[in-house]
């Protein structure tokens, strides 16, 4: 299906915390508690036990635990991996007309049902209103629903290319030919079809496109030529989460103001950040035009995602979706800073 592109303003954000202050263009943002997802039963919907090593395919519990996740987060990450294994082994995607992708997480309690399971996204042109649960998948004698969700995907990108949308954070490549250059990270779709080495319009002058993430990974590295006086006096390394659990509280640092929400679904790579499987993270609240590239962080200050756009269903359920930030860091060989 085609993407719908919208105009987005440029931003020269240096530090996400600055967006907590009101200023020109700042608008009030809806919170997680304004969404229907706030009525979900959340982690209580999952089995209290963790899945078996057989359901996981291999024992990941110790590796995931090393990430410092809470007990609930650990449980959700492990059940996500087990669900993904069962969904793929069962060949459910082949049985779903218009199948686009599968995510694992919480259903909308108003438009669908109060549950945790598999969300099979499909092209809306092939379906009418959401049909809800259509099959079950069983893991360790526990049954989980599979929901078919028709949806339009919209990138919050500019209509005029190339143009910078929102800076995620400062970044420095570890690749020998382009290391030690002052750069920012942003969404790949923000710079359009620009080739590496080309000029990228910035809010102040022009930058140079240094690097693009692999196919399917929505990130770009842009060198910025700003006076030393305009750079932050000190920067701190941004640590990224490898495993992102549903129901994690996150903040999105939009150009028009920070807003808080929760992770509701994830696509899973079973712990790998390999670029052959692009990883997406879904949020209860969408952003707006101009938010592409915005940094998404958890309450511990860890990088979670790079905001991309929104998903809308025929019943007008709206979500935000992001590129997994840890996958960007890994696939582009970059260090990220605030």
C-alpha positions in Angstrom: 0.0 0.0 0.0 1.2 3.5 -0.6 2.5 5.8 2.1 0.9 9.2 2.6 3.5 11.9 3.1 2.8 15.1 5.0 4.8 18.4 5.5 6.8 18.4 8.7 8.7 21.4 10.1 12.4 21.4 10.6 14.0 21.2 14.0 17.5 21.9 15.4 16.9 20.2 18.7 20.2 19.4 20.5 19.0 17.9 23.8 15.7 16.2 24.3 15.1 17.7 27.8 14.8 21.2 26.2 11.4 20.1 24.8 10.0 20.0 28.3 9.8 23.8 28.2 7.0 25.6 26.4 7.9 27.8 23.5 6.8 28.9 20.1 4.9 26.1 18.3 4.5 24.1 21.5 1.2 22.4 21.9 -0.3 20.2 24.6 0.2 16.5 23.9 -2.3 13.8 24.8 -1.1 11.2 27.2 -1.4 7.5 27.4 -4.4 7.9 29.7 -6.3 9.6 26.8 -6.1 6.4 24.8 -8.3 3.4 24.8 -5.2 1.3 25.6 -5.2 2.8 29.1 -8.2 0.5 29.8 -6.1 -2.6 28.9 -5.4 -5.0 31.8 -1.7 -4.9 30.8 0.8 -7.4 32.1 -1.9 -9.1 34.1 -3.1 -10.7 30.8 0.0 -12.8 30.6 0.7 -16.1 32.3 2.4 -15.7 35.6 5.1 -18.3 34.7 7.7 -17.8 31.9 7.6 -20.1 28.8 9.6 -23.3 28.7 13.0 -23.6 27.0 11.3 -25.7 24.4 8.8 -23.0 23.5 11.6 -20.4 23.3 13.8 -22.7 21.2 16.7 -22.1 23.4 17.2 -20.8 26.9 17.2 -17.0 26.6 16.1 -16.2 30.1 19.6 -15.5 31.4 20.5 -13.3 28.4 17.3 -11.3 28.8 17.7 -11.0 32.5 21.1 -9.4 32.0 19.3 -6.4 30.4 18.1 -5.3 33.8 14.4 -5.7 33.0 11.8 -5.9 35.7 10.0 -9.2 36.4 7.0 -8.2 34.3 9.2 -6.9 31.4 11.2 -10.2 31.4 8.0 -12.2 31.3 6.6 -10.2 28.4 9.9 -10.4 26.4 10.1 -14.1 26.8 6.4 -14.8 25.9 6.9 -12.5 22.9 9.7 -14.8 21.6 7.7 -17.9 22.3 4.7 -16.5 20.5 6.8 -15.5 17.5 8.2 -19.0 17.3 4.7 -20.6 17.4 3.2 -18.1 14.9 5.9 -18.7 12.4 6.0 -22.5 12.9 2.2 -22.6 12.4 2.4 -20.8 9.0 -0.4 -18.4 10.0 1.0 -15.6 7.8 0.5 -17.7 4.7 -3.2 -18.2 5.6 -3.8 -14.4 5.9 -4.7 -12.5 2.7 -3.0 -9.1 2.5 -0.6 -10.0 5.3 1.9 -7.3 5.9 3.7 -7.9 9.2 3.1 -9.4 12.7 3.6 -7.8 16.0 3.3 -9.2 19.5 1.6 -7.3 22.3 -1.7 -5.9 23.7 -4.9 -5.6 21.7 -7.1 -2.5 21.8 -9.6 -3.3 24.6 -12.4 -1.3 22.9 -12.1 -2.0 19.2 -10.8 -5.6 19.6 -10.5 -7.3 23.0 -8.7 -7.0 26.3 -5.9 -9.5 25.5 -2.3 -10.2 24.7 -1.2 -12.1 21.6 -0.4 -11.7 17.9 -1.5 -8.7 15.8 -1.5 -9.6 12.1 -1.4 -6.3 10.1 -3.1 -6.5 6.7 -3.8 -4.2 3.8 -7.1 -2.4 4.6 -8.2 -2.5 0.9 -8.7 -6.3 1.3 -10.8 -6.1 4.5 -13.7 -4.2 6.0 -13.9 -3.3 9.6 -11.7 -5.1 12.1 -12.9 -8.7 12.4 -11.2 -9.3 15.7 -10.0 -12.7 16.8 -9.7 -15.3 14.0 -7.5 -18.0 15.3 -5.7 -19.2 18.4 -2.1 -20.1 18.8 -1.0 -22.4 21.7 2.2 -22.2 23.6 2.9 -24.4 26.7 -0.8 -25.2 26.9 -1.6 -21.5 27.0 -3.9 -20.1 24.3 -3.3 -16.7 22.7 -5.5 -14.9 20.2 -4.4 -13.8 16.8 -6.1 -10.5 15.8 -6.3 -9.3 12.2 -5.8 -5.6 12.1 -6.3 -3.7 8.8 -4.3 -0.5 8.9 -3.0 2.5 6.9 0.6 3.3 7.6 1.7 6.9 7.4 5.2 8.3 7.7 5.4 11.7 9.2 7.6 13.0 6.5 7.9 16.2 4.5 6.4 16.7 1.0 9.5 18.5 -0.1 12.7 16.5 -0.3 15.3 16.6 1.0 14.4 18.3 4.3 15.4 17.5 7.9 12.6 16.6 10.2 13.7 15.9 13.8 17.1 15.1 15.1 17.1 12.0 17.3 20.4 12.8 19.0 24.1 13.5 18.4 25.9 10.5 16.8 29.4 9.5 15.8 30.2 6.8 13.3 32.7 4.1 14.2 33.4 3.5 10.5 37.0 4.5 9.7 36.3 6.7 6.7 33.6 8.9 8.4 34.5 8.7 12.2 35.3 11.9 14.2 32.7 14.0 12.4 30.0 15.9 14.2 26.7 14.4 13.1 23.1 13.9 14.1 20.9 10.9 13.7 17.5 11.2 12.0 14.9 9.1 10.1 16.0 7.9 6.7 12.7 8.8 5.1 13.2 12.5 6.2 16.2 12.9 3.8 14.2 11.3 1.0 16.2 9.9 -2.0 19.4 11.9 -1.1 22.6 10.1 -1.9 25.5 9.8 0.5 27.8 12.9 0.2 24.9 15.1 -0.9 23.9 18.3 0.9 20.9 18.1 3.4 19.1 21.4 4.2 19.2 22.1 7.9 17.5 24.7 10.0 20.8 26.6 9.9 22.7 26.1 6.7 23.3 22.6 5.2 24.6 19.3 6.4 26.1 16.4 4.5 24.6 13.0 4.4 27.3 10.7 5.8 25.6 7.3 6.0 22.3 5.5 5.5 21.1 2.5 7.5 20.6 -0.9 5.7 17.4 -1.5 3.7 14.4 -1.6 6.0 16.2 0.3 8.9 14.8 3.9 9.0 17.8 5.9 10.0 20.4 8.3 8.5 23.5 10.0 9.7 24.0 13.7 8.8 27.1 15.7 9.4 26.4 19.1 10.8 28.6 22.1 10.3 27.8 24.3 13.3 30.0 26.6 15.2 31.6 25.2 18.4 29.6 27.7 20.4 26.3 26.0 19.2 27.4 22.5 20.2 26.6 21.2 23.7 29.5 21.7 26.1 29.3 18.1 27.2 27.6 15.0 25.9 26.6 11.8 27.5 26.6 8.4 25.8 23.0 7.2 25.1 22.6 3.5 26.1 20.0 1.6 24.0 17.8 -1.2 25.1 18.3 -4.5 23.2 15.1 -6.1 24.5 12.1 -3.7 24.6 9.2 -5.0 26.6 5.5 -4.1 26.0 4.0 -1.7 28.7 7.3 0.1 29.1 6.7 3.8 29.9 8.4 6.0 27.4 8.8 9.7 26.5 8.8 11.0 22.9 10.8 14.2 22.4 8.8 15.9 19.7 9.8 19.3 18.3 6.5 20.7 19.6 6.7 19.2 23.1 7.5 16.0 24.9 4.8 13.5 25.4 4.6 10.3 27.5 3.0 7.0 26.4 3.6 3.2 26.6 5.0 0.6 24.4 2.0 -1.6 23.3 3.5 -4.0 20.7 6.9 -5.0 19.3 8.2 -6.9 16.4 10.7 -9.4 17.7 14.1 -10.5 16.5 14.5 -13.0 19.3 17.3 -10.9 20.7 19.2 -10.3 17.5 19.6 -6.8 16.1 20.6 -8.1 12.7 19.4 -5.7 10.0 17.8 -8.5 7.9 14.8 -8.3 10.3 13.8 -4.6 10.7 12.5 -4.2 14.2 9.5 -1.9 15.0 8.1 -0.7 18.3 4.5 0.5 18.6 3.2 3.2 20.9 -0.3 3.8 22.4 -0.1 7.5 21.2 0.9 8.7 17.7 2.9 11.8 17.1 2.1 14.3 14.4 3.7 15.7 11.2 7.2 16.8 12.0 7.9 14.2 14.6 9.8 11.8 12.3 13.2 11.1 13.8 12.2 12.0 17.3 13.9 10.2 20.2 11.9 7.8 22.3 13.4 7.0 25.7 12.3 5.0 28.7 12.2 6.3 32.3 15.7 5.1 32.9 17.1 7.3 30.1 17.7 4.4 27.8 17.2 4.8 24.0 14.2 2.8 22.8 13.2 4.0 19.4 13.4 6.5 16.6 9.9 7.8 15.8 8.6 7.1 12.3 4.9 7.7 11.9 1.4 6.4 12.8 -0.8 3.5 12.0 -4.6 4.0 11.7 -7.2 1.3 11.5 -10.7 1.5 9.8 -12.2 1.9 13.3 -9.9 4.9 13.8 -7.6 3.2 16.4 -4.3 5.1 16.1 -0.8 4.1 17.2 2.7 5.5 16.8 5.5 3.3 15.4 9.2 3.6 15.7 12.4 2.1 14.5 14.2 0.1 17.2 17.1 2.4 18.2 19.4 -0.4 19.4 19.2 -1.9 15.9 20.2 1.5 14.4 23.2 1.7 16.7 24.3 -1.9 15.8 23.6 -1.8 12.1 25.1 1.6 11.4 28.1 1.2 13.8 27.4 4.5 15.6 27.8 5.8 19.1 24.8 7.9 20.2 25.0 10.9 22.6 22.8 13.4 24.3 
